[in-house]
Amino acid sequence: MTSKMFSGKVFLLVTGASQGIGRKIAEIFASTLEIDSQVLLLARNLENLKEISNQLSKHLTVNVESVDLSKATAKELKDIIVNSLGSKKANQFNEVVIVHNVGSVGNVSQSTVEMTNYDLWTEYYNLNVFGPAVLNGIFMELFQEETIKKHVINITSLCGIQPFKSLGYYCSGKAAREMYFKVFAEEHPNVNVLNYSPGPVETKMFQTIIEDVGDVELKTQFQNKRKNNQVLTTDQTTKRLVEVLSKKNYKSGDHVDYRDEL
Ligand SMILES: NC(=O)c1ccc[n+]([C@@H]2O[C@H](COP(=O)([O-])OP(=O)(O)OC[C@H]3O[C@@H](n4cnc5c(N)ncnc54)[C@H](OP(=O)(O)O)[C@@H]3O)[C@@H](O)[C@H]2O)c1
């Protein structure tokens, strides 16, 4: 039986919400929220964030913040959430949802043995692994009351469980990030944790891979996906995510792919 994803007064935070999958998640999730729920959208591009904010229901409180999530300190992240709450107390919300969507592919022209620059590794992991882990810890601390139902959605990838040539940063980062959320799920049985793999989706990231990927075979595979109309829209994958969360036919911490049977 399908039920609602979230209920009551909800606090929703989406990272990487300025475009692509994150933008669509923000739009579709927000459209399901009850009156007086609150939405916080993070990314660097403030213009885009404001545009999305203006499109969301006027019955919601919406805050946007331009932040480079590869550089933000734990204190800055905490302040962003606390400031968005204003005079509201965390326990005024029945449910809280954090969608760790932010992501980058890193340098996709190098093979693993060429990945010898510590600075590039650090920059990549700061945004894609350390940032989501730190933000998640802060979010859980701020909304720690037992009475608040918590949902944590990590946008993962097939690349987190299957190796692809030239995608050394991306595959290793997705695997590490997904495992962090699996450990988190084990430690927090009362939190609903989902690692959602959205499938190949037509976004700026997909375009970057097609243009820049070093491995010729992989480039052709991705080009063929596009040619054969196998690349999803952000709308298709987000609606599937809504179905996955509503049916809840997974164990907390599981990796669920767009194409999996529900
Ligand atoms: N597209 C696919 O085929 C595909 C497949 C599997 C998994 N995924 C995953 O889906 C998620 C979304 O990907 P997408 O395809 O929608 O990518 P995208 O279109 O490139 O969007 C990435 C988002 O992350 C934000 N972002 C990037 N760097 C940032 C930074 N330093 N600080 C703050 N925000 C930053 C971007 O906003 P700003 O530029 O405004 O900061 C943007 O909102 C990622 O985790 C990705 O790995 C995508």
The ligand as an ORCA input file, in Angstrom:
! r2SCAN-3c Opt
* xyz 0 1
  N      23.004     12.891    -13.589
  C      23.222     11.613    -13.454
  O      23.210     10.849    -14.434
  C      23.464     11.026    -12.078
  C      23.530      9.636    -11.963
  C      23.733      9.067    -10.719
  C      23.858      9.886     -9.608
  N      23.797     11.234     -9.733
  C      23.949     12.053     -8.518
  O      22.869     12.970     -8.407
  C      23.286     14.116     -7.671
  C      22.900     15.355     -8.458
  O      23.576     15.332     -9.706
  P      23.106     16.129    -10.999
  O      23.283     15.229    -12.135
  O      21.796     16.793    -10.754
  O      24.300     17.206    -11.072
  P      24.342     18.732    -11.449
  O      23.285     19.090    -12.412
  O      25.773     18.995    -11.795
  O      23.985     19.449    -10.062
  C      24.862     19.432     -8.981
  C      24.329     20.329     -7.879
  O      25.339     20.403     -6.856
  C      25.646     21.774     -6.603
  N      27.067     21.926     -6.286
  C      28.131     21.496     -7.011
  N      29.272     21.874     -6.419
  C      28.923     22.558     -5.289
  C      29.638     23.203     -4.271
  N      30.976     23.258     -4.285
  N      28.966     23.777     -3.256
  C      27.619     23.763     -3.229
  N      26.870     23.156     -4.169
  C      27.515     22.585     -5.196
  C      25.298     22.511     -7.892
  O      24.956     23.854     -7.628
  P      25.905     25.117     -7.811
  O      26.706     24.931     -9.042
  O      24.919     26.249     -7.859
  O      26.732     25.173     -6.552
  C      24.045     21.737     -8.333
  O      22.930     22.270     -7.680
  C      24.794     13.960     -7.471
  O      25.058     13.471     -6.182
  C      25.169     12.926     -8.520
  O      26.337     12.217     -8.180
  C      23.603     11.826    -10.954
*
